[in-house]
Amino acid sequence: MKKIFSLLLMGGFLIMFGAFVSEEPMNDGPYVFEQGKKLLVRWVEDSVAKKKSLSQKNYSKFKSKDETYFNPKYLFSDYKNEDLKTFDFQGVEKIAALSDIHGQYGLFIKILRNNGIIDDQNQWIFGEGHFVIVGDVFDRGDKVQECLWFIYQLEQQAAAAGGKVHYLLGNHEVMVLTGDLRYIHDKYRATEQLFQMPYWQIFGPESVLGAWIRTKPITMSINDIQFVHGGLSPALAASKIDATEINSIFKDQIIDAVPADSIYNNPKIKFLDGSQGPIWYRGYFRDSTFTESQLDAILSYFDKNHIVVGHTSQYRVESHFNSKVILVDSSIKVGQSGEILLIENGEYFIGNADGDRRPLE
């Protein structure tokens, strides 16, 4: 494989694309964009960029190679996504959570199938349960698009059954949307070249997935648990910034900050998107001075008993500080194994990729 570069002037910015050329044909997509009353579908097939317009009348004629992750009927449904209107859910009896999928679609599906979230046809079977993805679907792996469309469809299936899929934004979602593309897979460099668009613009507000991702919160809670990708630091609690403000600042001021913007001159924004902010914090596991009393103060501020986080990779789901912090980044990103947190009527379990369970200790 070799790398070639080209330059493109877009919106006043000089952008360098690295195109990765391989002897093997490359496939990617689909990517769907708003185009007036129609939708424009763009994809890469055998290393050739293709496109097609879809409407309410003709979408059923569009055939995807794998409808288990992309079925265009979900583009024209009546489903209304309201993730940024509610941040707290009570009375939920079944909860499942994992994080840091990083484009590992096959392993992601295996974990969900073997732990009763989806069936063999990748359809929701978790009933009225809530399934939380604690950030970082993007980057590293080469099946990011498959993961995103699958979650997009699963969210609608869950809602129809009275359940809920929550997709929280992690640092890698925010990085991609703000133009930091250090960790995207080589495959997406080729897509940039073929589309003549930078990857962050492919997920701009005019794209279906880009608009959908922008509705997703940074943090939310179910019962007595606060979910957030990185963590809630003592500095964050001391700042008196609550979950609603965290979500609104990321949505309105950070996520659409393309590379030329100077939003980080704002101290609050710089803090929230920094090492003590909710998508980057690792202090529970990496700060030797962090104490359980500090954690208790954080939990008291957010009025919760537990925090579930991703971001800091281990090879198993782990509990810390007497189960007040539960880490669900089980290194799915490596593509070899992974685990899921399962909560049923207040009891905590861990399910592995084969569906075997053990109690959370």
C-alpha positions in Angstrom: 0.0 0.0 0.0 1.3 3.5 -0.8 0.2 7.0 0.1 -0.3 9.9 -2.3 -1.4 13.4 -1.5 -3.6 16.0 -3.2 -4.7 19.5 -2.2 -8.2 21.0 -2.3 -9.2 24.5 -1.6 -12.5 24.5 0.3 -14.2 27.4 2.2 -10.9 29.3 2.3 -9.0 26.4 3.8 -6.2 24.5 2.0 -6.8 20.9 2.9 -4.4 18.0 2.2 -5.9 14.6 1.5 -3.9 11.5 1.9 -5.2 8.9 -0.5 -4.2 5.4 0.3 -3.9 3.2 -2.8 -4.2 -0.5 -2.5 -4.3 -3.4 -4.9 -7.5 -4.5 -3.2 -10.8 -2.7 -4.2 -12.2 -0.6 -1.5 -15.9 -0.3 -0.5 -17.4 2.3 1.9 -20.7 3.9 2.8 -23.3 4.7 2.2 -23.2 8.4 3.2 -26.5 10.2 2.9 -27.0 14.0 2.4 -30.0 16.3 2.5 -30.7 17.5 -1.1 -33.9 19.6 -1.0 -36.8 17.3 -0.7 -34.6 14.3 -1.7 -31.7 12.6 -0.2 -28.4 12.1 -2.0 -26.7 8.8 -1.3 -22.9 8.5 -2.0 -20.8 5.4 -1.6 -17.6 3.8 -2.8 -17.9 0.5 -4.7 -14.8 -1.3 -5.9 -12.8 1.9 -5.4 -15.2 4.0 -7.5 -17.3 6.8 -6.1 -21.0 6.4 -6.9 -24.2 8.4 -6.0 -28.0 8.2 -6.3 -30.9 10.3 -5.3 -33.6 8.9 -3.1 -37.1 10.1 -2.4 -40.1 8.9 -0.4 -41.4 7.3 -3.6 -38.3 5.4 -4.9 -36.2 4.6 -1.8 -37.4 0.9 -1.8 -35.6 0.4 -5.1 -32.2 1.2 -3.5 -30.5 -2.0 -2.6 -27.7 -2.1 -0.1 -25.3 -5.1 0.0 -26.1 -5.5 3.7 -29.4 -4.3 4.9 -28.7 -5.6 8.4 -26.8 -2.3 8.9 -28.4 0.0 6.2 -32.0 -0.2 5.2 -33.2 3.1 3.6 -36.7 2.7 5.0 -35.4 4.1 8.3 -34.5 7.3 6.5 -38.1 8.0 5.8 -39.7 6.9 9.0 -41.8 9.1 11.4 -39.4 8.6 14.2 -38.4 11.7 16.1 -35.1 11.7 17.9 -35.3 13.8 21.1 -32.0 12.9 22.9 -31.2 16.5 23.8 -34.6 17.1 25.4 -34.3 14.5 28.2 -31.2 13.8 30.2 -32.6 11.7 33.0 -34.7 8.4 32.9 -36.2 6.7 35.9 -37.9 3.4 36.6 -35.8 1.5 34.0 -35.6 -2.2 34.9 -33.1 -3.4 32.2 -29.9 -1.6 31.2 -27.0 -2.6 29.0 -23.9 -0.5 28.4 -20.6 -0.7 26.6 -18.2 1.7 25.0 -15.3 2.3 22.6 -16.4 0.3 19.7 -14.1 2.1 17.3 -15.4 0.6 14.1 -15.3 -3.0 15.2 -18.7 -3.9 13.7 -18.4 -7.7 13.7 -17.4 -7.9 17.4 -20.0 -5.3 18.4 -22.7 -7.4 16.7 -21.5 -10.6 18.3 -21.6 -9.1 21.8 -25.1 -7.8 21.3 -26.4 -11.0 19.9 -24.9 -13.2 22.5 -26.2 -11.0 25.4 -29.8 -10.7 24.3 -29.9 -7.2 22.9 -30.5 -8.2 19.2 -31.5 -11.4 17.4 -29.7 -13.3 14.6 -31.1 -10.8 12.1 -29.7 -7.8 14.1 -33.1 -6.7 15.2 -33.9 -5.3 18.7 -35.1 -7.9 21.2 -34.3 -6.0 24.5 -37.9 -5.0 24.9 -38.3 -1.9 27.1 -34.7 -2.0 28.2 -32.2 0.9 27.7 -28.9 0.3 25.8 -26.2 2.9 26.3 -23.2 3.3 24.1 -20.8 5.3 26.2 -18.9 7.0 23.3 -16.2 6.4 20.7 -17.8 4.6 17.8 -15.5 6.6 15.5 -11.8 6.2 14.6 -9.3 3.4 14.5 -11.4 0.6 12.9 -12.6 0.3 9.3 -16.3 -0.4 9.9 -17.3 2.9 11.5 -20.1 3.6 8.9 -21.5 0.1 9.4 -21.7 0.7 13.2 -23.3 4.1 12.8 -26.1 3.0 10.5 -26.7 0.0 12.6 -27.1 2.2 15.7 -29.3 4.6 13.8 -31.7 1.8 12.9 -31.5 0.1 16.3 -32.5 3.3 18.0 -35.8 3.3 16.0 -36.4 -0.4 16.6 -35.9 0.1 20.3 -38.3 3.1 20.4 -41.0 1.1 18.7 -40.7 -1.6 21.4 -40.8 0.9 24.3 -37.0 0.7 24.8 -34.2 3.2 24.2 -30.8 3.4 22.6 -28.6 6.1 24.0 -25.5 7.0 22.0 -23.3 9.4 24.0 -20.5 11.4 22.4 -17.0 10.5 23.3 -13.7 12.4 22.6 -13.4 10.7 19.2 -16.8 11.8 18.0 -16.0 15.4 19.0 -12.5 15.1 17.4 -14.0 14.0 14.0 -16.7 16.6 14.0 -14.3 19.4 14.8 -11.7 18.3 12.2 -9.2 16.4 14.2 -8.7 13.3 12.0 -5.5 11.8 13.5 -7.1 8.5 14.2 -9.3 7.7 11.2 -8.6 4.5 9.4 -6.7 4.6 6.1 -9.9 3.5 4.3 -11.5 6.9 5.1 -8.5 8.8 3.7 -9.3 7.1 0.4 -13.0 8.1 0.8 -12.0 11.7 1.4 -10.0 11.6 -1.9 -12.8 10.0 -3.9 -15.4 12.4 -2.6 -13.0 15.4 -2.6 -14.3 16.2 0.9 -12.6 16.2 4.2 -13.9 13.5 6.5 -15.3 16.0 9.0 -17.3 17.6 6.2 -18.7 14.2 5.1 -20.3 14.2 8.6 -21.4 17.9 8.4 -24.8 19.1 9.6 -26.3 18.5 6.0 -25.5 14.8 6.2 -28.1 12.5 7.8 -25.7 10.9 10.2 -24.0 14.2 10.9 -27.3 15.8 11.9 -28.3 12.7 13.9 -24.9 12.6 15.8 -25.3 16.3 16.7 -28.5 15.5 18.7 -26.5 13.2 21.0 -25.6 14.2 24.5 -22.3 14.1 26.3 -23.8 12.8 29.5 -27.2 11.4 30.7 -28.5 9.3 33.6 -30.7 6.3 34.1 -32.1 5.6 37.6 -29.2 6.3 40.0 -26.4 6.1 37.4 -24.7 8.9 35.5 -23.2 7.9 32.1 -20.3 9.8 30.5 -17.5 8.9 28.3 -14.4 10.1 30.2 -15.6 11.0 33.6 -16.8 13.7 35.9 -13.9 15.3 37.6 -13.7 17.1 40.9 -13.0 20.3 39.0 -16.2 19.8 36.9 -18.3 19.4 40.0 -16.7 22.4 41.6 -17.5 24.5 38.5 -21.2 24.0 39.1 -21.8 23.1 35.5 -24.7 20.7 35.3 -25.5 18.0 32.8 -27.9 20.2 30.8 -25.3 22.9 30.4 -22.6 20.4 29.5 -24.7 19.0 26.7 -25.8 22.4 25.4 -22.3 23.9 25.3 -20.9 20.9 23.4 -23.9 21.0 21.0 -24.1 24.7 20.4 -20.4 25.9 20.8 -18.0 23.0 20.4 -19.2 20.3 18.0 -19.4 22.6 14.9 -16.1 24.3 15.6 -14.3 23.6 12.4 -10.5 23.9 12.5 -10.3 27.7 11.8 -12.5 28.6 14.8 -10.9 30.1 17.9 -13.5 28.9 20.4 -10.9 27.7 22.8 -10.2 31.3 23.8 -13.3 30.8 25.9 -12.1 29.4 29.3 -15.3 27.4 29.9 -15.1 25.7 26.5 -11.4 25.1 26.9 -12.1 23.5 30.3 -15.0 21.3 29.1 -13.0 20.0 26.1 -9.8 19.6 28.2 -8.3 16.9 30.4 -10.7 17.7 33.3 -13.7 17.7 31.1 -16.3 14.9 30.6 -14.9 13.4 27.4 -11.2 13.3 28.4 -11.0 12.8 32.2 -9.2 9.7 33.4 -8.5 10.7 37.0 -10.4 7.8 38.6 -7.8 5.4 37.2 -4.7 7.5 36.6 -4.6 10.1 39.4 -3.0 8.5 42.4 -4.2 11.4 44.6 -7.9 10.9 43.7 -9.9 9.7 46.7 -13.3 8.1 47.3 -14.3 11.2 49.3 -13.8 13.3 46.2 -15.9 10.8 44.2 -18.6 11.0 46.9 -18.7 14.8 46.4 -19.0 14.4 42.6 -21.9 11.9 43.0 -23.6 14.2 45.5 -23.4 17.1 43.1 -25.0 15.1 40.3 -27.3 13.4 42.8 -26.4 9.8 41.7 -24.9 6.7 43.3 -22.8 5.4 40.3 -20.9 6.7 37.3 -20.4 4.5 34.2 -17.5 5.5 32.0 -15.5 4.4 28.9 -12.4 6.0 27.5 -9.8 4.2 29.7 -9.1 0.8 28.1 -8.9 -2.4 30.1 -9.7 -5.9 28.9 -12.7 -6.4 31.2 -15.5 -4.4 32.6 -14.3 -3.3 36.0 -15.8 -1.7 39.1 -13.9 0.8 41.3 -14.5 2.6 44.6 -17.0 0.0 45.8 -18.8 0.0 42.5 -19.4 3.7 42.5 -17.4 3.9 39.3 -17.9 1.2 36.6 -15.5 1.2 33.6 -17.1 -0.4 30.4 -14.2 0.2 28.0 -13.2 -3.5 27.6 -10.9 -2.9 24.5 -13.4 -3.8 21.9 -11.3 -1.6 19.7 -8.7 -4.3 19.4 -11.2 -6.5 17.7 -10.5 -9.7 19.7 -12.9 -9.7 22.6 -15.1 -7.4 24.6 -17.7 -7.2 27.4 -21.0 -5.5 28.2 -22.5 -4.3 31.5 -25.9 -5.7 32.2 -28.2 -4.4 34.9 -31.5 -6.2 35.7 -33.7 -5.0 38.5 -30.8 -3.4 40.3 -28.5 -6.4 40.0 -25.2 -5.9 38.0 -23.7 -8.5 35.7 -21.0 -8.6 33.0 -21.6 -10.5 29.8 -18.7 -11.5 27.6 -18.6 -11.9 23.8 -19.9 -15.5 24.0 -22.8 -14.5 26.3 -21.3 -16.0 29.5 -22.2 -13.9 32.6 -20.6 -13.2 35.9 -21.6 -10.8 38.7 -20.0 -7.4 38.8 -17.6 -7.4 41.8 
